[in-house]
Amino acid sequence: MKAALATATAALLLAVAPGQAQAPVSGPGRLAEPKVSELFIYGDDPCPASTNDLINVCVRLPDGDRYRIPENLRSDPNDVANQAWATRATEMQYVGRSGIGSCSTTGPGGMTGCFSDIVRAARAERNSPDNVNWNLLVEEARRERLSKIDAEAKAADLESQPPPAAAPPPPK
């Protein structure tokens, strides 16, 4: 009977113990729970030693991966899953479009939408930031060339002029 009572008491203590073990350990005379730090260590680099306040968990990776982009960021940026919803919705707007204003080869007036597409593309090209103003570049090159020619002409004129005549003596 005593053995059965001891077993029941032990079972009751074990049932209560997990809840008590998960309670925060702090207060007078008790240590606070240490923080856990997960670190990536490359090659033969040492893993920092753990302390009473901090537990270091190290994952060792090859030294060649030290300066690489992490694996979870190496995906294809052009993947459909990475596109914004608004972009996908805009693309869906044109699926199955035909007829007037669609720039399709089928349906009445399909060719009228082609002009709109051409105008839209031309406006986008004109407003693009990498647009080169050729007129401005030509004008700058012309000014630079003319300034060199003017400087060379002035230098040639000074060389070709006769030296100034000696001043006549003053009259007596």
C-alpha positions as a Markdown table, in Angstrom:
| # | Residue | x | y | z |
|---|---|---|---|---|
| 1 | Met | 0.0 | 0.0 | 0.0 |
| 2 | Lys | 2.8 | 2.3 | 0.8 |
| 3 | Ala | 4.4 | 1.6 | -2.6 |
| 4 | Ala | 1.1 | 2.4 | -4.4 |
| 5 | Leu | 0.9 | 5.7 | -2.4 |
| 6 | Ala | 4.5 | 6.6 | -3.3 |
| 7 | Thr | 3.9 | 5.8 | -7.0 |
| 8 | Ala | 0.7 | 8.0 | -7.0 |
| 9 | Thr | 2.6 | 10.8 | -5.3 |
| 10 | Ala | 5.5 | 10.6 | -7.8 |
| 11 | Ala | 3.0 | 10.6 | -10.7 |
| 12 | Leu | 1.3 | 13.7 | -9.2 |
| 13 | Leu | 4.7 | 15.5 | -8.8 |
| 14 | Leu | 5.7 | 14.6 | -12.4 |
| 15 | Ala | 2.4 | 15.9 | -13.7 |
| 16 | Val | 2.9 | 19.2 | -11.9 |
| 17 | Ala | 6.7 | 19.5 | -12.6 |
| 18 | Pro | 6.6 | 20.3 | -16.3 |
| 19 | Gly | 4.4 | 23.3 | -15.7 |
| 20 | Gln | 6.7 | 24.5 | -13.0 |
| 21 | Ala | 9.8 | 23.9 | -15.2 |
| 22 | Gln | 8.4 | 26.2 | -17.9 |
| 23 | Ala | 7.7 | 29.1 | -15.6 |
| 24 | Pro | 10.2 | 32.0 | -15.9 |
| 25 | Val | 13.1 | 31.4 | -13.6 |
| 26 | Ser | 13.8 | 34.8 | -12.0 |
| 27 | Gly | 13.6 | 36.4 | -8.6 |
| 28 | Pro | 15.8 | 36.5 | -5.6 |
| 29 | Gly | 18.3 | 33.7 | -5.5 |
| 30 | Arg | 17.4 | 32.3 | -8.9 |
| 31 | Leu | 19.2 | 32.8 | -12.2 |
| 32 | Ala | 17.4 | 34.4 | -15.2 |
| 33 | Glu | 17.1 | 32.3 | -18.3 |
| 34 | Pro | 20.0 | 32.8 | -20.7 |
| 35 | Lys | 19.5 | 34.3 | -24.1 |
| 36 | Val | 20.2 | 32.0 | -27.1 |
| 37 | Ser | 22.2 | 33.5 | -30.0 |
| 38 | Glu | 22.3 | 31.6 | -33.4 |
| 39 | Leu | 25.5 | 32.4 | -35.3 |
| 40 | Phe | 26.8 | 31.4 | -38.7 |
| 41 | Ile | 30.5 | 30.6 | -38.6 |
| 42 | Tyr | 32.5 | 30.2 | -41.8 |
| 43 | Gly | 35.5 | 28.0 | -42.4 |
| 44 | Asp | 37.7 | 27.4 | -39.4 |
| 45 | Asp | 36.6 | 30.5 | -37.5 |
| 46 | Pro | 36.0 | 29.7 | -33.8 |
| 47 | Cys | 32.6 | 29.7 | -32.3 |
| 48 | Pro | 32.4 | 32.3 | -29.4 |
| 49 | Ala | 32.2 | 30.7 | -26.0 |
| 50 | Ser | 28.9 | 30.8 | -24.2 |
| 51 | Thr | 28.5 | 32.6 | -21.0 |
| 52 | Asn | 26.0 | 32.4 | -18.1 |
| 53 | Asp | 23.8 | 35.0 | -19.8 |
| 54 | Leu | 24.2 | 33.9 | -23.4 |
| 55 | Ile | 24.2 | 30.5 | -25.1 |
| 56 | Asn | 25.8 | 30.6 | -28.6 |
| 57 | Val | 24.6 | 28.0 | -31.1 |
| 58 | Cys | 26.9 | 28.0 | -34.1 |
| 59 | Val | 26.2 | 26.7 | -37.6 |
| 60 | Arg | 29.4 | 26.0 | -39.5 |
| 61 | Leu | 29.3 | 26.9 | -43.3 |
| 62 | Pro | 32.0 | 26.6 | -45.9 |
| 63 | Asp | 34.5 | 29.5 | -46.1 |
| 64 | Gly | 33.5 | 30.0 | -49.8 |
| 65 | Asp | 30.0 | 31.1 | -48.6 |
| 66 | Arg | 31.4 | 33.9 | -46.4 |
| 67 | Tyr | 30.5 | 36.8 | -48.8 |
| 68 | Arg | 27.7 | 35.1 | -50.7 |
| 69 | Ile | 24.1 | 36.1 | -50.6 |
| 70 | Pro | 22.2 | 33.9 | -48.1 |
| 71 | Glu | 20.4 | 30.9 | -49.7 |
| 72 | Asn | 16.9 | 32.2 | -48.8 |
| 73 | Leu | 17.7 | 35.4 | -50.9 |
| 74 | Arg | 19.1 | 33.7 | -53.9 |
| 75 | Ser | 15.8 | 33.1 | -55.6 |
| 76 | Asp | 14.9 | 34.4 | -59.1 |
| 77 | Pro | 13.7 | 38.0 | -58.7 |
| 78 | Asn | 11.7 | 37.7 | -62.0 |
| 79 | Asp | 9.8 | 34.7 | -60.6 |
| 80 | Val | 6.0 | 35.2 | -60.8 |
| 81 | Ala | 5.7 | 34.6 | -57.1 |
| 82 | Asn | 8.0 | 37.6 | -56.5 |
| 83 | Gln | 5.8 | 40.0 | -58.6 |
| 84 | Ala | 3.5 | 42.5 | -57.0 |
| 85 | Trp | -0.2 | 41.8 | -57.1 |
| 86 | Ala | -0.8 | 45.0 | -59.0 |
| 87 | Thr | 1.6 | 43.9 | -61.8 |
| 88 | Arg | -0.1 | 40.6 | -62.1 |
| 89 | Ala | -3.5 | 42.2 | -62.2 |
| 90 | Thr | -2.4 | 44.6 | -64.9 |
| 91 | Glu | -1.1 | 41.7 | -67.0 |
| 92 | Met | -4.4 | 39.9 | -66.5 |
| 93 | Gln | -6.3 | 42.9 | -67.8 |
| 94 | Tyr | -5.0 | 42.2 | -71.3 |
| 95 | Val | -5.6 | 38.4 | -71.4 |
| 96 | Gly | -8.2 | 37.5 | -74.0 |
| 97 | Arg | -8.7 | 41.1 | -75.1 |
| 98 | Ser | -9.8 | 41.4 | -78.7 |
| 99 | Gly | -11.8 | 43.9 | -80.8 |
| 100 | Ile | -11.8 | 47.7 | -80.8 |
| 101 | Gly | -8.8 | 49.2 | -78.9 |
| 102 | Ser | -7.0 | 45.9 | -78.4 |
| 103 | Cys | -4.3 | 45.9 | -81.0 |
| 104 | Ser | -5.2 | 42.4 | -82.1 |
| 105 | Thr | -5.3 | 41.0 | -85.6 |
| 106 | Thr | -8.8 | 39.7 | -85.0 |
| 107 | Gly | -12.1 | 41.5 | -84.5 |
| 108 | Pro | -13.4 | 44.7 | -86.0 |
| 109 | Gly | -11.2 | 47.7 | -85.4 |
| 110 | Gly | -8.4 | 45.8 | -83.6 |
| 111 | Met | -5.8 | 47.9 | -85.3 |
| 112 | Thr | -7.0 | 51.0 | -83.5 |
| 113 | Gly | -5.4 | 50.0 | -80.2 |
| 114 | Cys | -2.0 | 49.6 | -81.9 |
| 115 | Phe | -1.7 | 53.4 | -82.3 |
| 116 | Ser | -2.4 | 53.7 | -78.5 |
| 117 | Asp | 0.3 | 51.2 | -77.8 |
| 118 | Ile | 2.8 | 53.1 | -80.0 |
| 119 | Val | 2.0 | 56.4 | -78.4 |
| 120 | Arg | 2.3 | 54.9 | -74.9 |
| 121 | Ala | 5.7 | 53.4 | -75.7 |
| 122 | Ala | 6.9 | 56.7 | -77.3 |
| 123 | Arg | 5.9 | 58.7 | -74.2 |
| 124 | Ala | 7.6 | 56.1 | -71.9 |
| 125 | Glu | 10.8 | 56.3 | -74.0 |
| 126 | Arg | 10.8 | 60.1 | -74.0 |
| 127 | Asn | 10.3 | 60.3 | -70.3 |
| 128 | Ser | 12.9 | 57.7 | -69.4 |
| 129 | Pro | 15.7 | 59.0 | -67.3 |
| 130 | Asp | 18.5 | 57.6 | -69.5 |
| 131 | Asn | 17.3 | 59.6 | -72.5 |
| 132 | Val | 20.2 | 61.3 | -74.2 |
| 133 | Asn | 19.8 | 64.8 | -75.5 |
| 134 | Trp | 21.9 | 64.6 | -78.6 |
| 135 | Asn | 21.4 | 68.3 | -79.5 |
| 136 | Leu | 22.9 | 69.4 | -76.2 |
| 137 | Leu | 25.9 | 67.0 | -76.6 |
| 138 | Val | 26.6 | 68.3 | -80.1 |
| 139 | Glu | 26.4 | 71.9 | -79.0 |
| 140 | Glu | 28.8 | 71.3 | -76.1 |
| 141 | Ala | 31.3 | 69.5 | -78.5 |
| 142 | Arg | 31.0 | 72.3 | -81.0 |
| 143 | Arg | 31.7 | 75.0 | -78.2 |
| 144 | Glu | 34.7 | 73.0 | -77.0 |
| 145 | Arg | 36.1 | 72.6 | -80.5 |
| 146 | Leu | 35.6 | 76.3 | -81.3 |
| 147 | Ser | 37.3 | 77.4 | -78.1 |
| 148 | Lys | 40.4 | 75.4 | -79.0 |
| 149 | Ile | 40.4 | 76.8 | -82.5 |
| 150 | Asp | 40.1 | 80.4 | -81.2 |
| 151 | Ala | 42.9 | 79.9 | -78.7 |
| 152 | Glu | 45.2 | 78.4 | -81.4 |
| 153 | Ala | 44.3 | 81.3 | -83.8 |
| 154 | Lys | 45.1 | 83.9 | -81.1 |
| 155 | Ala | 48.5 | 82.2 | -80.5 |
| 156 | Ala | 49.3 | 82.1 | -84.2 |
| 157 | Asp | 48.4 | 85.8 | -84.6 |
| 158 | Leu | 50.7 | 86.8 | -81.8 |
| 159 | Glu | 53.5 | 84.8 | -83.3 |
| 160 | Ser | 53.1 | 86.3 | -86.8 |
| 161 | Gln | 53.0 | 89.9 | -85.7 |
| 162 | Pro | 56.3 | 91.8 | -86.1 |
| 163 | Pro | 58.0 | 92.9 | -83.0 |
| 164 | Pro | 57.1 | 96.5 | -81.9 |
| 165 | Ala | 59.5 | 99.1 | -83.3 |
| 166 | Ala | 61.9 | 100.7 | -81.0 |
| 167 | Ala | 60.5 | 104.1 | -79.7 |
| 168 | Pro | 62.2 | 107.1 | -81.3 |
| 169 | Pro | 64.3 | 109.2 | -79.0 |
| 170 | Pro | 62.5 | 112.2 | -77.6 |
| 171 | Pro | 63.0 | 115.5 | -79.4 |
| 172 | Lys | 65.5 | 118.1 | -77.9 |
